[in-house]
Amino acid sequence: MATGAAPLWFTSLAGLGAAYLTVVFLRLLPYLALYLRRPKDLRRCYGEWAVVTGPTTGLGRSMAMELARRGFNLVLLDLDRDNLREVSEAIREAHAGAVATRTVVFDLSTVGTGAGEEGMRRLREAVDGVEVGMLVNNAAVARPGALYFHEADVERLVAMIRVNAMALTAVTAAVLPAMARRGRGAIVNVGSGSTVAVPSFPLYTVYSSSKRYVEQLSKSLYVEYKGKGIDVQLQVPFYVHTNMLSAAIKDRMLLPAFVATAGDYTRAAARWVGHGHIAVPDAGQQLQWFLAAFVPDFAHDWYRLRKHLQHRAILWNLI
């Protein structure tokens, strides 16, 4: 029996499917290429010291440990003196004293106040006389969250903006001039999937808005300083096993396959430094980002509001 040509609708769908798979492959190809190459020697490329903000828990602690493993000496900045002492001792013990650490007690929510000026003075003293090759702006505040805007305490919202946007700007301004004079360095700003993967992030509005600022700042600094030997990169975690979300929400609302461990994430993140102005280091999360682009904005908005109202119900039931 003779067979005719395939129907037009079938050919069109096959073509779309092939194009889709090609785009997925091209999107993931940089990950494959990066992991096939020998990792960059970050300390040799950028300098001997790294500054990490918020290094006592979660991604910040994991990144500090990863950079120490890669040979960096560390300036650790956090608001809690005891936690800083603990992570500093853990790093030195893990590397038999081969990694030097300095600590800076600095409550980043005080930036722009008299107390913030004192914290900036301590930071400038800590980096004086050392070659800061990398800055990791990790410190961030996500709470209060899962609340309508009118329900949140405005002072806590302002403190969130101070930490997530103002402090990041001030710390960057403290270390960037020396990098520019030397003609080398790297600045890694930790962003959020709430700004790159979805059009809105209701009930966490101020958090996502502050991270949008970080995204724009990072892109503009990348353009400004790429020609001066300084790599500025926005790194975007989606859901990671940290304390940014409550245990109840993580246990009841998130699929384990979509949540990276802090260790896995930061190992991938370190490999991505210097490769482009934006990176979603975890390959599984990169795939999530790609697939999210095919969902219409109205569907994202509906789904996010529904999910975050569920977050709100969980948190209120715990009170």
C-alpha positions in Angstrom: 0.0 0.0 0.0 1.4 3.4 -0.9 1.7 5.8 1.8 1.3 9.6 1.4 3.1 12.4 3.0 2.7 13.0 6.7 -0.1 15.4 7.7 1.0 19.0 8.1 0.0 19.1 11.8 2.2 16.0 12.5 5.2 17.6 10.6 4.7 20.9 12.5 4.6 19.2 15.9 7.6 17.1 15.1 9.5 20.2 14.0 8.6 22.0 17.2 9.6 19.0 19.3 13.0 18.8 17.5 13.5 22.5 18.0 12.6 22.2 21.7 15.1 19.4 22.3 17.8 21.2 20.4 17.3 24.3 22.6 17.4 22.1 25.8 20.6 20.5 24.6 22.2 23.9 23.8 21.1 25.3 27.1 22.7 22.4 29.0 25.8 22.1 26.7 27.8 24.8 28.7 27.4 22.6 31.8 28.8 19.6 30.1 31.7 21.7 28.7 32.4 23.2 32.0 32.6 19.9 33.8 34.8 18.4 31.1 37.3 21.2 31.5 39.9 21.3 34.3 38.6 23.6 37.1 39.9 27.1 37.1 42.5 27.9 39.9 40.4 30.7 41.4 43.1 31.8 43.9 45.7 32.1 41.1 43.4 33.9 38.8 42.0 36.4 41.3 44.1 36.7 44.5 44.8 35.0 47.9 41.9 36.2 50.0 38.1 36.0 49.7 35.5 37.9 51.7 32.3 36.0 52.4 29.2 37.6 54.0 26.9 35.5 56.0 29.3 32.5 56.3 28.0 30.8 59.4 25.0 28.9 58.0 23.6 27.5 54.7 25.1 28.5 51.4 27.4 31.0 53.0 29.1 28.5 55.2 29.3 25.9 52.4 30.8 28.5 50.1 33.4 29.5 52.8 34.3 25.9 53.2 34.6 25.4 49.4 36.8 28.5 48.9 39.0 27.3 51.8 39.3 23.9 50.1 40.5 25.8 47.0 43.2 27.6 49.0 41.7 31.0 49.8 42.4 32.7 53.0 39.1 34.1 54.3 37.6 37.3 55.7 34.3 36.2 57.3 31.6 38.7 58.0 28.5 38.1 60.1 26.6 39.6 63.0 27.2 36.9 65.6 30.7 36.8 67.1 30.3 33.2 68.5 29.1 31.8 65.2 32.0 33.5 63.4 34.5 32.0 65.9 33.0 28.5 65.4 33.2 28.6 61.6 36.6 30.1 61.6 37.9 27.4 63.9 36.2 24.7 61.8 38.0 26.0 58.7 41.4 26.2 60.3 41.1 22.7 61.8 39.9 21.3 58.5 43.0 22.6 56.7 45.5 22.1 59.5 46.2 25.8 59.8 47.0 26.2 56.1 44.1 28.6 55.7 44.2 32.0 57.5 40.9 33.6 58.6 39.9 37.0 59.8 36.4 37.8 61.2 34.3 40.9 61.1 31.4 41.3 63.4 28.9 43.4 61.4 25.1 43.5 61.6 24.4 44.4 58.0 20.9 45.6 58.9 22.6 48.7 60.4 24.1 49.9 57.2 23.3 53.6 56.8 23.3 54.2 60.6 26.1 55.0 63.1 26.4 51.4 64.0 26.8 50.5 60.3 29.7 53.0 60.0 31.5 51.2 62.8 30.9 47.9 61.0 32.3 49.3 57.7 35.4 50.5 59.6 36.0 47.0 60.9 35.6 45.6 57.4 38.1 48.1 55.9 40.6 47.3 58.6 40.2 43.5 58.0 40.9 43.9 54.3 43.7 46.5 54.6 47.0 45.1 53.5 45.7 41.8 52.0 44.9 41.0 48.4 41.1 40.4 48.2 40.7 38.4 45.1 37.0 37.4 45.6 34.0 38.8 47.3 30.9 36.6 47.8 27.9 38.7 48.7 25.8 35.9 50.2 24.2 37.4 53.3 20.4 38.0 52.8 17.2 38.1 54.8 14.0 36.4 53.5 11.8 37.0 56.5 9.2 38.3 57.1 7.7 36.3 54.3 4.5 34.4 53.3 2.6 37.6 54.3 0.6 40.2 52.5 2.5 43.4 52.3 0.1 45.2 54.7 0.5 42.4 57.3 4.3 42.8 57.7 6.1 45.0 60.1 7.5 47.8 58.0 10.7 48.1 60.2 11.5 44.5 59.4 10.9 45.1 55.7 13.3 48.1 55.8 15.9 45.9 57.6 15.5 43.4 54.8 16.2 46.0 52.2 19.3 47.2 54.2 20.7 43.7 54.3 19.8 42.5 50.8 20.5 45.7 48.8 22.2 48.5 50.8 24.7 46.3 52.6 25.6 44.4 49.5 26.3 47.7 47.8 28.4 49.1 50.6 30.5 45.9 51.0 31.1 45.8 47.3 32.2 49.5 47.3 34.7 48.7 50.1 36.6 46.0 48.2 36.1 46.9 44.5 38.6 49.9 44.3 41.6 47.7 45.3 40.5 45.1 42.7 40.3 47.8 40.0 43.8 49.0 40.9 45.3 45.5 40.6 43.3 44.8 37.5 41.9 41.5 38.7 39.2 40.1 41.0 35.8 38.4 41.1 32.6 39.5 42.7 29.8 36.9 43.2 26.4 38.2 44.2 23.9 35.6 45.3 20.6 36.3 43.7 17.3 34.4 43.7 15.2 32.3 41.3 12.3 34.5 42.3 13.7 37.2 40.0 14.9 35.3 37.0 12.4 32.4 36.6 9.0 33.9 37.5 7.3 37.2 36.8 6.2 37.8 40.3 6.8 36.4 43.8 3.7 37.4 45.8 3.8 37.4 49.7 7.6 37.6 49.5 7.4 40.8 47.6 10.1 42.9 49.3 12.5 40.0 49.3 12.2 39.4 45.6 12.3 43.1 44.9 15.5 43.5 46.7 17.0 40.6 44.8 15.9 42.2 41.6 18.1 45.1 42.5 21.0 42.7 43.0 20.3 41.2 39.6 20.5 44.6 37.9 23.5 45.8 39.9 25.4 42.7 39.0 24.7 42.9 35.2 25.7 46.6 35.1 28.9 46.0 37.1 29.7 43.1 34.9 29.6 45.4 31.9 31.5 48.2 33.7 34.4 46.1 35.0 34.8 43.2 32.5 37.4 45.2 30.6 39.3 46.0 33.8 39.9 42.3 34.6 37.1 41.9 37.2 34.5 39.2 36.8 31.1 40.1 38.3 28.6 37.4 38.4 25.0 36.9 39.6 24.6 33.3 40.9 21.0 32.2 41.1 20.0 29.4 43.5 16.5 28.1 43.3 15.4 25.9 46.3 18.4 24.8 48.4 18.4 23.0 51.8 19.1 26.0 54.0 17.3 28.0 56.7 15.8 30.5 54.2 12.5 28.5 54.4 11.1 26.9 57.5 11.4 23.2 57.9 7.6 22.8 57.8 7.4 24.4 54.4 10.3 22.4 53.0 8.9 19.1 54.4 5.3 19.7 53.2 5.6 21.8 50.0 8.8 20.9 48.1 9.7 17.9 46.0 13.1 16.6 47.1 14.3 16.2 43.5 14.0 20.0 43.0 16.0 20.9 46.2 19.8 21.0 46.0 22.0 20.4 49.0 24.2 23.3 50.0 27.4 21.3 49.4 26.4 20.2 45.9 25.3 23.7 45.0 28.4 25.5 46.1 30.8 23.0 44.5 29.0 23.7 41.2 28.9 27.5 42.0 32.7 27.7 42.5 33.2 26.1 39.1 31.0 28.7 37.5 32.9 31.8 38.8 34.2 33.8 35.8 31.9 32.2 33.3 29.4 34.8 32.3 27.4 37.5 34.1 24.7 35.1 35.3 24.8 31.5 36.4 22.3 28.9 37.7 25.1 26.6 38.9 23.0 23.5 39.5 22.2 21.7 36.2 18.8 20.4 37.5 17.9 24.0 38.5 19.0 25.3 35.2 16.6 22.8 33.5 13.8 24.1 35.8 14.7 27.7 34.7 14.5 26.7 31.1 11.1 24.9 31.4 9.7 27.8 33.4 10.2 30.1 30.3 7.5 28.1 28.5 4.8 28.9 31.1 2.7 32.0 30.5 3.0 34.8 33.1 -0.6 34.6 34.2 -0.1 30.9 35.0 3.0 31.6 37.0 1.2 34.4 38.9 -1.7 32.1 39.7 0.5 29.2 40.8 2.9 31.3 42.9 0.1 33.1 44.8 -1.6 29.7 45.5 1.6 28.1 46.7 2.6 31.1 48.9 -0.8 31.3 50.4 -0.2 27.7 51.4 3.1 28.7 52.9 1.3 31.4 54.8 -1.2 28.9 56.2 1.6 26.6 57.3 3.5 29.4 59.1 0.4 30.7 60.8 -0.6 27.3 62.1 2.8 27.0 63.7 2.4 30.2 65.7 
